[in-house]
Amino acid sequence: MTQATQELATLAAKLPPSDRLQLVETILATLDKPDPEITAAWAAEAEDRLAAYRRGELAALDESEVFGDLDRT
């Protein structure tokens, strides 16, 4: 951690909890930037899978098959 980052963390720790939460949310929002290339690739993949399903080339799974193991954990 750089000295500037450490100084910011020290100052942030002195803020009231609600202000710290707002600060964290603001910082996290700067990290969650969608990548247009990745978004486009996932959209193309979803379209390809749907088309394959409609052509009968891809089988669908029942909800219990997909989520069934979650009940056992």
PDB file with SEQRES, HELIX, SHEET and CRYST1 records, atoms N, CA, C and O in Angstrom:
SEQRES   1 A   73  MET THR GLN ALA THR GLN GLU LEU ALA THR LEU ALA ALA          
SEQRES   2 A   73  LYS LEU PRO PRO SER ASP ARG LEU GLN LEU VAL GLU THR          
SEQRES   3 A   73  ILE LEU ALA THR LEU ASP LYS PRO ASP PRO GLU ILE THR          
SEQRES   4 A   73  ALA ALA TRP ALA ALA GLU ALA GLU ASP ARG LEU ALA ALA          
SEQRES   5 A   73  TYR ARG ARG GLY GLU LEU ALA ALA LEU ASP GLU SER GLU          
SEQRES   6 A   73  VAL PHE GLY ASP LEU ASP ARG THR                              
HELIX    1 AA1 GLN A    3  ALA A   13  1                                  11    
HELIX    2 AA2 PRO A   17  LEU A   31  1                                  15    
HELIX    3 AA3 PRO A   36  ARG A   54  1                                  19    
HELIX    4 AA4 GLU A   63  PHE A   67  1                                   5    
HELIX    5 AA5 GLY A   68  ARG A   72  5                                   5    
CRYST1    1.000    1.000    1.000  90.00  90.00  90.00 P 1           1          
ATOM      1  N   MET A   1       0.855  -1.170   0.000  1.00  0.00           N  
ATOM      2  CA  MET A   1       0.000   0.000   0.000  1.00  0.00           C  
ATOM      3  C   MET A   1       0.900   1.231   0.000  1.00  0.00           C  
ATOM      4  O   MET A   1       1.851   1.315   0.777  1.00  0.00           O  
ATOM      5  N   THR A   2       0.597   2.168  -0.863  1.00  0.00           N  
ATOM      6  CA  THR A   2       1.406   3.388  -0.913  1.00  0.00           C  
ATOM      7  C   THR A   2       1.121   4.254   0.312  1.00  0.00           C  
ATOM      8  O   THR A   2       0.139   4.047   1.024  1.00  0.00           O  
ATOM      9  N   GLN A   3       1.990   5.213   0.536  1.00  0.00           N  
ATOM     10  CA  GLN A   3       1.805   6.110   1.676  1.00  0.00           C  
ATOM     11  C   GLN A   3       0.511   6.913   1.507  1.00  0.00           C  
ATOM     12  O   GLN A   3      -0.228   7.112   2.471  1.00  0.00           O  
ATOM     13  N   ALA A   4       0.240   7.369   0.291  1.00  0.00           N  
ATOM     14  CA  ALA A   4      -0.989   8.134   0.045  1.00  0.00           C  
ATOM     15  C   ALA A   4      -2.217   7.283   0.337  1.00  0.00           C  
ATOM     16  O   ALA A   4      -3.187   7.762   0.924  1.00  0.00           O  
ATOM     17  N   THR A   5      -2.171   6.021  -0.076  1.00  0.00           N  
ATOM     18  CA  THR A   5      -3.297   5.119   0.168  1.00  0.00           C  
ATOM     19  C   THR A   5      -3.470   4.880   1.657  1.00  0.00           C  
ATOM     20  O   THR A   5      -4.590   4.859   2.166  1.00  0.00           O  
ATOM     21  N   GLN A   6      -2.352   4.701   2.354  1.00  0.00           N  
ATOM     22  CA  GLN A   6      -2.419   4.495   3.803  1.00  0.00           C  
ATOM     23  C   GLN A   6      -2.996   5.709   4.503  1.00  0.00           C  
ATOM     24  O   GLN A   6      -3.786   5.570   5.436  1.00  0.00           O  
ATOM     25  N   GLU A   7      -2.610   6.895   4.065  1.00  0.00           N  
ATOM     26  CA  GLU A   7      -3.133   8.124   4.659  1.00  0.00           C  
ATOM     27  C   GLU A   7      -4.643   8.238   4.415  1.00  0.00           C  
ATOM     28  O   GLU A   7      -5.393   8.623   5.312  1.00  0.00           O  
ATOM     29  N   LEU A   8      -5.081   7.901   3.202  1.00  0.00           N  
ATOM     30  CA  LEU A   8      -6.512   7.923   2.912  1.00  0.00           C  
ATOM     31  C   LEU A   8      -7.267   6.918   3.767  1.00  0.00           C  
ATOM     32  O   LEU A   8      -8.352   7.211   4.268  1.00  0.00           O  
ATOM     33  N   ALA A   9      -6.691   5.727   3.933  1.00  0.00           N  
ATOM     34  CA  ALA A   9      -7.334   4.707   4.756  1.00  0.00           C  
ATOM     35  C   ALA A   9      -7.446   5.168   6.204  1.00  0.00           C  
ATOM     36  O   ALA A   9      -8.463   4.928   6.854  1.00  0.00           O  
ATOM     37  N   THR A  10      -6.425   5.816   6.704  1.00  0.00           N  
ATOM     38  CA  THR A  10      -6.443   6.326   8.077  1.00  0.00           C  
ATOM     39  C   THR A  10      -7.522   7.394   8.235  1.00  0.00           C  
ATOM     40  O   THR A  10      -8.254   7.399   9.225  1.00  0.00           O  
ATOM     41  N   LEU A  11      -7.618   8.292   7.270  1.00  0.00           N  
ATOM     42  CA  LEU A  11      -8.661   9.323   7.320  1.00  0.00           C  
ATOM     43  C   LEU A  11     -10.048   8.698   7.194  1.00  0.00           C  
ATOM     44  O   LEU A  11     -10.980   9.092   7.895  1.00  0.00           O  
ATOM     45  N   ALA A  12     -10.177   7.736   6.308  1.00  0.00           N  
ATOM     46  CA  ALA A  12     -11.477   7.090   6.110  1.00  0.00           C  
ATOM     47  C   ALA A  12     -11.928   6.369   7.368  1.00  0.00           C  
ATOM     48  O   ALA A  12     -13.118   6.358   7.682  1.00  0.00           O  
ATOM     49  N   ALA A  13     -11.002   5.772   8.085  1.00  0.00           N  
ATOM     50  CA  ALA A  13     -11.352   5.041   9.304  1.00  0.00           C  
ATOM     51  C   ALA A  13     -11.932   5.956  10.375  1.00  0.00           C  
ATOM     52  O   ALA A  13     -12.624   5.485  11.277  1.00  0.00           O  
ATOM     53  N   LYS A  14     -11.663   7.246  10.291  1.00  0.00           N  
ATOM     54  CA  LYS A  14     -12.165   8.203  11.274  1.00  0.00           C  
ATOM     55  C   LYS A  14     -13.567   8.716  10.938  1.00  0.00           C  
ATOM     56  O   LYS A  14     -14.197   9.395  11.748  1.00  0.00           O  
ATOM     57  N   LEU A  15     -14.052   8.381   9.730  1.00  0.00           N  
ATOM     58  CA  LEU A  15     -15.386   8.833   9.327  1.00  0.00           C  
ATOM     59  C   LEU A  15     -16.461   8.052  10.067  1.00  0.00           C  
ATOM     60  O   LEU A  15     -16.223   6.932  10.518  1.00  0.00           O  
ATOM     61  N   PRO A  16     -17.650   8.647  10.190  1.00  0.00           N  
ATOM     62  CA  PRO A  16     -18.771   7.896  10.759  1.00  0.00           C  
ATOM     63  C   PRO A  16     -19.096   6.692   9.858  1.00  0.00           C  
ATOM     64  O   PRO A  16     -18.825   6.723   8.657  1.00  0.00           O  
ATOM     65  N   PRO A  17     -19.670   5.647  10.436  1.00  0.00           N  
ATOM     66  CA  PRO A  17     -19.949   4.439   9.657  1.00  0.00           C  
ATOM     67  C   PRO A  17     -20.737   4.686   8.372  1.00  0.00           C  
ATOM     68  O   PRO A  17     -20.433   4.088   7.340  1.00  0.00           O  
ATOM     69  N   SER A  18     -21.738   5.551   8.420  1.00  0.00           N  
ATOM     70  CA  SER A  18     -22.532   5.789   7.210  1.00  0.00           C  
ATOM     71  C   SER A  18     -21.693   6.448   6.114  1.00  0.00           C  
ATOM     72  O   SER A  18     -21.875   6.148   4.935  1.00  0.00           O  
ATOM     73  N   ASP A  19     -20.793   7.327   6.485  1.00  0.00           N  
ATOM     74  CA  ASP A  19     -19.913   7.968   5.505  1.00  0.00           C  
ATOM     75  C   ASP A  19     -18.910   6.965   4.944  1.00  0.00           C  
ATOM     76  O   ASP A  19     -18.607   6.986   3.751  1.00  0.00           O  
ATOM     77  N   ARG A  20     -18.395   6.088   5.803  1.00  0.00           N  
ATOM     78  CA  ARG A  20     -17.462   5.047   5.325  1.00  0.00           C  
ATOM     79  C   ARG A  20     -18.151   4.140   4.320  1.00  0.00           C  
ATOM     80  O   ARG A  20     -17.562   3.765   3.306  1.00  0.00           O  
ATOM     81  N   LEU A  21     -19.399   3.788   4.603  1.00  0.00           N  
ATOM     82  CA  LEU A  21     -20.148   2.930   3.686  1.00  0.00           C  
ATOM     83  C   LEU A  21     -20.331   3.622   2.341  1.00  0.00           C  
ATOM     84  O   LEU A  21     -20.145   2.998   1.297  1.00  0.00           O  
ATOM     85  N   GLN A  22     -20.690   4.889   2.353  1.00  0.00           N  
ATOM     86  CA  GLN A  22     -20.847   5.639   1.102  1.00  0.00           C  
ATOM     87  C   GLN A  22     -19.530   5.707   0.336  1.00  0.00           C  
ATOM     88  O   GLN A  22     -19.510   5.612  -0.891  1.00  0.00           O  
ATOM     89  N   LEU A  23     -18.441   5.872   1.061  1.00  0.00           N  
ATOM     90  CA  LEU A  23     -17.117   5.930   0.432  1.00  0.00           C  
ATOM     91  C   LEU A  23     -16.780   4.590  -0.224  1.00  0.00           C  
ATOM     92  O   LEU A  23     -16.299   4.546  -1.357  1.00  0.00           O  
ATOM     93  N   VAL A  24     -17.035   3.509   0.495  1.00  0.00           N  
ATOM     94  CA  VAL A  24     -16.769   2.178  -0.048  1.00  0.00           C  
ATOM     95  C   VAL A  24     -17.601   1.939  -1.306  1.00  0.00           C  
ATOM     96  O   VAL A  24     -17.086   1.442  -2.308  1.00  0.00           O  
ATOM     97  N   GLU A  25     -18.882   2.290  -1.257  1.00  0.00           N  
ATOM     98  CA  GLU A  25     -19.752   2.108  -2.423  1.00  0.00           C  
ATOM     99  C   GLU A  25     -19.257   2.931  -3.607  1.00  0.00           C  
ATOM    100  O   GLU A  25     -19.299   2.471  -4.748  1.00  0.00           O  
ATOM    101  N   THR A  26     -18.792   4.138  -3.340  1.00  0.00           N  
ATOM    102  CA  THR A  26     -18.272   4.992  -4.402  1.00  0.00           C  
ATOM    103  C   THR A  26     -17.020   4.384  -5.022  1.00  0.00           C  
ATOM    104  O   THR A  26     -16.870   4.380  -6.244  1.00  0.00           O  
ATOM    105  N   ILE A  27     -16.130   3.874  -4.192  1.00  0.00           N  
ATOM    106  CA  ILE A  27     -14.897   3.258  -4.696  1.00  0.00           C  
ATOM    107  C   ILE A  27     -15.221   1.995  -5.483  1.00  0.00           C  
ATOM    108  O   ILE A  27     -14.674   1.784  -6.566  1.00  0.00           O  
ATOM    109  N   LEU A  28     -16.102   1.155  -4.952  1.00  0.00           N  
ATOM    110  CA  LEU A  28     -16.471  -0.073  -5.660  1.00  0.00           C  
ATOM    111  C   LEU A  28     -17.112   0.220  -7.014  1.00  0.00           C  
ATOM    112  O   LEU A  28     -16.898  -0.514  -7.979  1.00  0.00           O  
ATOM    113  N   ALA A  29     -17.884   1.275  -7.079  1.00  0.00           N  
ATOM    114  CA  ALA A  29     -18.536   1.634  -8.342  1.00  0.00           C  
ATOM    115  C   ALA A  29     -17.505   1.976  -9.413  1.00  0.00           C  
ATOM    116  O   ALA A  29     -17.750   1.759 -10.600  1.00  0.00           O  
ATOM    117  N   THR A  30     -16.361   2.504  -9.007  1.00  0.00           N  
ATOM    118  CA  THR A  30     -15.321   2.825  -9.990  1.00  0.00           C  
ATOM    119  C   THR A  30     -14.629   1.579 -10.505  1.00  0.00           C  
ATOM    120  O   THR A  30     -14.009   1.614 -11.568  1.00  0.00           O  
ATOM    121  N   LEU A  31     -14.722   0.477  -9.772  1.00  0.00           N  
ATOM    122  CA  LEU A  31     -14.086  -0.774 -10.189  1.00  0.00           C  
ATOM    123  C   LEU A  31     -15.000  -1.615 -11.068  1.00  0.00           C  
ATOM    124  O   LEU A  31     -14.533  -2.507 -11.775  1.00  0.00           O  
ATOM    125  N   ASP A  32     -16.281  -1.341 -11.028  1.00  0.00           N  
ATOM    126  CA  ASP A  32     -17.266  -2.155 -11.724  1.00  0.00           C  
ATOM    127  C   ASP A  32     -17.649  -1.511 -13.049  1.00  0.00           C  
ATOM    128  O   ASP A  32     -18.802  -1.140 -13.266  1.00  0.00           O  
ATOM    129  N   LYS A  33     -16.668  -1.387 -13.926  1.00  0.00           N  
ATOM    130  CA  LYS A  33     -16.913  -0.806 -15.240  1.00  0.00           C  
ATOM    131  C   LYS A  33     -17.073  -1.930 -16.251  1.00  0.00           C  
ATOM    132  O   LYS A  33     -16.146  -2.715 -16.449  1.00  0.00           O  
ATOM    133  N   PRO A  34     -18.229  -2.022 -16.892  1.00  0.00           N  
ATOM    134  CA  PRO A  34     -18.417  -3.066 -17.890  1.00  0.00           C  
ATOM    135  C   PRO A  34     -17.448  -2.889 -19.063  1.00  0.00           C  
ATOM    136  O   PRO A  34     -17.172  -1.773 -19.504  1.00  0.00           O  
ATOM    137  N   ASP A  35     -16.954  -3.995 -19.538  1.00  0.00           N  
ATOM    138  CA  ASP A  35     -16.081  -3.992 -20.709  1.00  0.00           C  
ATOM    139  C   ASP A  35     -16.958  -4.288 -21.921  1.00  0.00           C  
ATOM    140  O   ASP A  35     -17.517  -5.381 -22.013  1.00  0.00           O  
ATOM    141  N   PRO A  36     -17.094  -3.349 -22.848  1.00  0.00           N  
ATOM    142  CA  PRO A  36     -17.974  -3.558 -23.999  1.00  0.00           C  
ATOM    143  C   PRO A  36     -17.639  -4.815 -24.801  1.00  0.00           C  
ATOM    144  O   PRO A  36     -18.541  -5.474 -25.318  1.00  0.00           O  
ATOM    145  N   GLU A  37     -16.375  -5.147 -24.910  1.00  0.00           N  
ATOM    146  CA  GLU A  37     -15.983  -6.349 -25.664  1.00  0.00           C  
ATOM    147  C   GLU A  37     -16.471  -7.610 -24.963  1.00  0.00           C  
ATOM    148  O   GLU A  37     -16.973  -8.528 -25.613  1.00  0.00           O  
ATOM    149  N   ILE A  38     -16.327  -7.660 -23.650  1.00  0.00           N  
ATOM    150  CA  ILE A  38     -16.775  -8.829 -22.895  1.00  0.00           C  
ATOM    151  C   ILE A  38     -18.301  -8.919 -22.934  1.00  0.00           C  
ATOM    152  O   ILE A  38     -18.858 -10.005 -23.094  1.00  0.00           O  
ATOM    153  N   THR A  39     -18.970  -7.782 -22.788  1.00  0.00           N  
ATOM    154  CA  THR A  39     -20.427  -7.765 -22.849  1.00  0.00           C  
ATOM    155  C   THR A  39     -20.917  -8.263 -24.205  1.00  0.00           C  
ATOM    156  O   THR A  39     -21.865  -9.044 -24.274  1.00  0.00           O  
ATOM    157  N   ALA A  40     -20.280  -7.818 -25.274  1.00  0.00           N  
ATOM    158  CA  ALA A  40     -20.656  -8.252 -26.623  1.00  0.00           C  
ATOM    159  C   ALA A  40     -20.393  -9.737 -26.813  1.00  0.00           C  
ATOM    160  O   ALA A  40     -21.193 -10.436 -27.435  1.00  0.00           O  
ATOM    161  N   ALA A  41     -19.275 -10.223 -26.282  1.00  0.00           N  
ATOM    162  CA  ALA A  41     -18.949 -11.643 -26.410  1.00  0.00           C  
ATOM    163  C   ALA A  41     -19.969 -12.510 -25.677  1.00  0.00           C  
ATOM    164  O   ALA A  41     -20.386 -13.547 -26.193  1.00  0.00           O  
ATOM    165  N   TRP A  42     -20.375 -12.093 -24.478  1.00  0.00           N  
ATOM    166  CA  TRP A  42     -21.382 -12.856 -23.738  1.00  0.00           C  
ATOM    167  C   TRP A  42     -22.734 -12.816 -24.440  1.00  0.00           C  
ATOM    168  O   TRP A  42     -23.453 -13.815 -24.456  1.00  0.00           O  
ATOM    169  N   ALA A  43     -23.083 -11.679 -25.014  1.00  0.00           N  
ATOM    170  CA  ALA A  43     -24.348 -11.581 -25.747  1.00  0.00           C  
ATOM    171  C   ALA A  43     -24.337 -12.504 -26.957  1.00  0.00           C  
ATOM    172  O   ALA A  43     -25.325 -13.187 -27.228  1.00  0.00           O  
ATOM    173  N   ALA A  44     -23.228 -12.527 -27.683  1.00  0.00           N  
ATOM    174  CA  ALA A  44     -23.114 -13.421 -28.840  1.00  0.00           C  
ATOM    175  C   ALA A  44     -23.188 -14.879 -28.400  1.00  0.00           C  
ATOM    176  O   ALA A  44     -23.823 -15.697 -29.065  1.00  0.00           O  
ATOM    177  N   GLU A  45     -22.545 -15.206 -27.289  1.00  0.00           N  
ATOM    178  CA  GLU A  45     -22.581 -16.581 -26.775  1.00  0.00           C  
ATOM    179  C   GLU A  45     -24.009 -16.981 -26.404  1.00  0.00           C  
ATOM    180  O   GLU A  45     -24.453 -18.085 -26.718  1.00  0.00           O  
ATOM    181  N   ALA A  46     -24.718 -16.081 -25.739  1.00  0.00           N  
ATOM    182  CA  ALA A  46     -26.100 -16.368 -25.349  1.00  0.00           C  
ATOM    183  C   ALA A  46     -26.974 -16.568 -26.585  1.00  0.00           C  
ATOM    184  O   ALA A  46     -27.802 -17.477 -26.625  1.00  0.00           O  
ATOM    185  N   GLU A  47     -26.788 -15.718 -27.590  1.00  0.00           N  
ATOM    186  CA  GLU A  47     -27.567 -15.854 -28.821  1.00  0.00           C  
ATOM    187  C   GLU A  47     -27.255 -17.177 -29.527  1.00  0.00           C  
ATOM    188  O   GLU A  47     -28.156 -17.850 -30.027  1.00  0.00           O  
ATOM    189  N   ASP A  48     -25.968 -17.541 -29.561  1.00  0.00           N  
ATOM    190  CA  ASP A  48     -25.573 -18.814 -30.185  1.00  0.00           C  
ATOM    191  C   ASP A  48     -26.183 -20.001 -29.450  1.00  0.00           C  
ATOM    192  O   ASP A  48     -26.663 -20.945 -30.077  1.00  0.00           O  
ATOM    193  N   ARG A  49     -26.165 -19.954 -28.131  1.00  0.00           N  
ATOM    194  CA  ARG A  49     -26.730 -21.056 -27.350  1.00  0.00           C  
ATOM    195  C   ARG A  49     -28.238 -21.166 -27.548  1.00  0.00           C  
ATOM    196  O   ARG A  49     -28.770 -22.269 -27.675  1.00  0.00           O  
ATOM    197  N   LEU A  50     -28.929 -20.027 -27.575  1.00  0.00           N  
ATOM    198  CA  LEU A  50     -30.369 -20.042 -27.793  1.00  0.00           C  
ATOM    199  C   LEU A  50     -30.692 -20.590 -29.179  1.00  0.00           C  
ATOM    200  O   LEU A  50     -31.618 -21.386 -29.332  1.00  0.00           O  
ATOM    201  N   ALA A  51     -29.936 -20.171 -30.182  1.00  0.00           N  
ATOM    202  CA  ALA A  51     -30.159 -20.667 -31.542  1.00  0.00           C  
ATOM    203  C   ALA A  51     -29.917 -22.173 -31.602  1.00  0.00           C  
ATOM    204  O   ALA A  51     -30.677 -22.892 -32.251  1.00  0.00           O  
ATOM    205  N   ALA A  52     -28.874 -22.659 -30.940  1.00  0.00           N  
ATOM    206  CA  ALA A  52     -28.585 -24.096 -30.913  1.00  0.00           C  
ATOM    207  C   ALA A  52     -29.697 -24.857 -30.205  1.00  0.00           C  
ATOM    208  O   ALA A  52     -30.072 -25.951 -30.628  1.00  0.00           O  
ATOM    209  N   TYR A  53     -30.221 -24.289 -29.138  1.00  0.00           N  
ATOM    210  CA  TYR A  53     -31.339 -24.922 -28.426  1.00  0.00           C  
ATOM    211  C   TYR A  53     -32.564 -25.007 -29.340  1.00  0.00           C  
ATOM    212  O   TYR A  53     -33.221 -26.045 -29.417  1.00  0.00           O  
ATOM    213  N   ARG A  54     -32.854 -23.923 -30.017  1.00  0.00           N  
ATOM    214  CA  ARG A  54     -34.022 -23.899 -30.907  1.00  0.00           C  
ATOM    215  C   ARG A  54     -33.868 -24.863 -32.084  1.00  0.00           C  
ATOM    216  O   ARG A  54     -34.863 -25.382 -32.590  1.00  0.00           O  
ATOM    217  N   ARG A  55     -32.637 -25.107 -32.521  1.00  0.00           N  
ATOM    218  CA  ARG A  55     -32.403 -26.064 -33.607  1.00  0.00           C  
ATOM    219  C   ARG A  55     -32.389 -27.503 -33.096  1.00  0.00           C  
ATOM    220  O   ARG A  55     -32.297 -28.446 -33.882  1.00  0.00           O  
ATOM    221  N   GLY A  56     -32.479 -27.665 -31.786  1.00  0.00           N  
ATOM    222  CA  GLY A  56     -32.448 -29.004 -31.196  1.00  0.00           C  
ATOM    223  C   GLY A  56     -31.052 -29.556 -30.997  1.00  0.00           C  
ATOM    224  O   GLY A  56     -30.885 -30.751 -30.755  1.00  0.00           O  
ATOM    225  N   GLU A  57     -30.056 -28.707 -31.096  1.00  0.00           N  
ATOM    226  CA  GLU A  57     -28.660 -29.132 -30.953  1.00  0.00           C  
ATOM    227  C   GLU A  57     -28.166 -29.043 -29.514  1.00  0.00           C  
ATOM    228  O   GLU A  57     -27.088 -29.543 -29.190  1.00  0.00           O  
ATOM    229  N   LEU A  58     -28.939 -28.420 -28.673  1.00  0.00           N  
ATOM    230  CA  LEU A  58     -28.537 -28.202 -27.287  1.00  0.00           C  
ATOM    231  C   LEU A  58     -29.728 -28.497 -26.395  1.00  0.00           C  
ATOM    232  O   LEU A  58     -30.810 -27.939 -26.582  1.00  0.00           O  
ATOM    233  N   ALA A  59     -29.525 -29.368 -25.434  1.00  0.00           N  
ATOM    234  CA  ALA A  59     -30.615 -29.740 -24.526  1.00  0.00           C  
ATOM    235  C   ALA A  59     -30.667 -28.768 -23.352  1.00  0.00           C  
ATOM    236  O   ALA A  59     -29.657 -28.191 -22.948  1.00  0.00           O  
ATOM    237  N   ALA A  60     -31.858 -28.608 -22.827  1.00  0.00           N  
ATOM    238  CA  ALA A  60     -32.047 -27.781 -21.638  1.00  0.00           C  
ATOM    239  C   ALA A  60     -32.086 -28.683 -20.415  1.00  0.00           C  
ATOM    240  O   ALA A  60     -32.490 -29.842 -20.505  1.00  0.00           O  
ATOM    241  N   LEU A  61     -31.670 -28.158 -19.281  1.00  0.00           N  
ATOM    242  CA  LEU A  61     -31.717 -28.891 -18.025  1.00  0.00           C  
ATOM    243  C   LEU A  61     -32.881 -28.387 -17.191  1.00  0.00           C  
ATOM    244  O   LEU A  61     -33.216 -27.203 -17.217  1.00  0.00           O  
ATOM    245  N   ASP A  62     -33.481 -29.288 -16.462  1.00  0.00           N  
ATOM    246  CA  ASP A  62     -34.542 -28.930 -15.535  1.00  0.00           C  
ATOM    247  C   ASP A  62     -33.941 -28.159 -14.364  1.00  0.00           C  
ATOM    248  O   ASP A  62     -32.783 -28.365 -14.001  1.00  0.00           O  
ATOM    249  N   GLU A  63     -34.730 -27.281 -13.785  1.00  0.00           N  
ATOM    250  CA  GLU A  63     -34.260 -26.476 -12.647  1.00  0.00           C  
ATOM    251  C   GLU A  63     -33.685 -27.342 -11.532  1.00  0.00           C  
ATOM    252  O   GLU A  63     -32.662 -26.995 -10.943  1.00  0.00           O  
ATOM    253  N   SER A  64     -34.328 -28.454 -11.242  1.00  0.00           N  
ATOM    254  CA  SER A  64     -33.848 -29.318 -10.150  1.00  0.00           C  
ATOM    255  C   SER A  64     -32.484 -29.919 -10.487  1.00  0.00           C  
ATOM    256  O   SER A  64     -31.685 -30.184  -9.590  1.00  0.00           O  
ATOM    257  N   GLU A  65     -32.216 -30.135 -11.773  1.00  0.00           N  
ATOM    258  CA  GLU A  65     -30.902 -30.643 -12.166  1.00  0.00           C  
ATOM    259  C   GLU A  65     -29.821 -29.591 -11.981  1.00  0.00           C  
ATOM    260  O   GLU A  65     -28.686 -29.906 -11.626  1.00  0.00           O  
ATOM    261  N   VAL A  66     -30.182 -28.345 -12.224  1.00  0.00           N  
ATOM    262  CA  VAL A  66     -29.211 -27.259 -12.121  1.00  0.00           C  
ATOM    263  C   VAL A  66     -28.963 -26.893 -10.661  1.00  0.00           C  
ATOM    264  O   VAL A  66     -27.817 -26.739 -10.239  1.00  0.00           O  
ATOM    265  N   PHE A  67     -30.039 -26.754  -9.897  1.00  0.00           N  
ATOM    266  CA  PHE A  67     -29.923 -26.254  -8.525  1.00  0.00           C  
ATOM    267  C   PHE A  67     -30.068 -27.327  -7.459  1.00  0.00           C  
ATOM    268  O   PHE A  67     -29.983 -27.022  -6.269  1.00  0.00           O  
ATOM    269  N   GLY A  68     -30.283 -28.561  -7.852  1.00  0.00           N  
ATOM    270  CA  GLY A  68     -30.520 -29.636  -6.892  1.00  0.00           C  
ATOM    271  C   GLY A  68     -29.414 -29.819  -5.877  1.00  0.00           C  
ATOM    272  O   GLY A  68     -29.686 -30.058  -4.700  1.00  0.00           O  
ATOM    273  N   ASP A  69     -28.176 -29.710  -6.311  1.00  0.00           N  
ATOM    274  CA  ASP A  69     -27.038 -29.889  -5.393  1.00  0.00           C  
ATOM    275  C   ASP A  69     -26.972 -28.800  -4.339  1.00  0.00           C  
ATOM    276  O   ASP A  69     -26.397 -29.018  -3.273  1.00  0.00           O  
ATOM    277  N   LEU A  70     -27.529 -27.662  -4.598  1.00  0.00           N  
ATOM    278  CA  LEU A  70     -27.464 -26.557  -3.625  1.00  0.00           C  
ATOM    279  C   LEU A  70     -28.228 -26.888  -2.351  1.00  0.00           C  
ATOM    280  O   LEU A  70     -27.863 -26.428  -1.269  1.00  0.00           O  
ATOM    281  N   ASP A  71     -29.280 -27.680  -2.472  1.00  0.00           N  
ATOM    282  CA  ASP A  71     -30.062 -28.050  -1.301  1.00  0.00           C  
ATOM    283  C   ASP A  71     -29.305 -28.996  -0.377  1.00  0.00           C  
ATOM    284  O   ASP A  71     -29.627 -29.107   0.806  1.00  0.00           O  
ATOM    285  N   ARG A  72     -28.314 -29.666  -0.912  1.00  0.00           N  
ATOM    286  CA  ARG A  72     -27.563 -30.655  -0.127  1.00  0.00           C  
ATOM    287  C   ARG A  72     -26.349 -30.083   0.569  1.00  0.00           C  
ATOM    288  O   ARG A  72     -25.672 -30.791   1.316  1.00  0.00           O  
ATOM    289  N   THR A  73     -26.062 -28.809   0.338  1.00  0.00           N  
ATOM    290  CA  THR A  73     -24.873 -28.204   0.954  1.00  0.00           C  
ATOM    291  C   THR A  73     -25.231 -27.474   2.211  1.00  0.00           C  
ATOM    292  O   THR A  73     -24.356 -26.903   2.864  1.00  0.00           O  
TER     293      THR A  73                                                      
END                                                                             
